[in-house]
């Protein structure tokens, strides 16, 4: 089970507002095409991480080595934190998945200045605990402000850790890329050679997963155009629709 420090459970949720467009969702399907499917959505970081430097800096398993429990994430030029923006995207995406019958598990269920974590090892294993069909970890990058666009990160082939999920994760990564492109988002022009796909072996979120998984950097928060997309309700809705498209395509739902 997901380990949560007891005092954290007692803390209040900081409300996140959503527009009518975000709440409305897509038109209901005639059937529930994702019925019986379990999807894990990992909204990166936690907005309160910076208040708990000792907790988030402690080392945790990351797949044959150790890394810091978590980090604070990036910010837009206007000071909006990555965890909050990503949380808002997740809150648009989750109802859309549920309306199509999916069981959705979030690695964190709150966005609060008084909360921290969970750690990356817990995020990495979350899909294993619920026998998920797939896991998508959502982030925003913090590169030089001149670069813009999204990219998708998949696990490398590591025999003791990821070999069993490399092939389906590669397929998932390609589908996420195609689905976001299909919603008219730009591929990152500052990394991944411009083709939008990266393989990494240093991320616990990927290394510790036993289910197909990817991490998607929806955009560069330090770029004003990418930041504008993530801070707008229309942009968040378009991201959510692209990710929903990807889930359906990966699970071969027509």
Secondary structure, DSSP 8 states (H G I E B T S, - for coil): -----HHHHTS--------HHHHH-S---SS-TTTT-EEEEEE-S-TTGGG-HHHHHSEEE-SSSEEES-----B-TT--BHHHHHHHHHHHHHHHHHHTT-EEEES-----TT-----HHHHHHHHHHTT-SEEEEEEEE---TT---BEEEEE---TTTTTTTHHHHHHHHHHHHHHHHHTT--B-SSSGGGTTEEEES--HHHHT-SS-EEEEEEEETTSHHHHHHHHSHHHHHHHHHHHHHHHHHHTT--
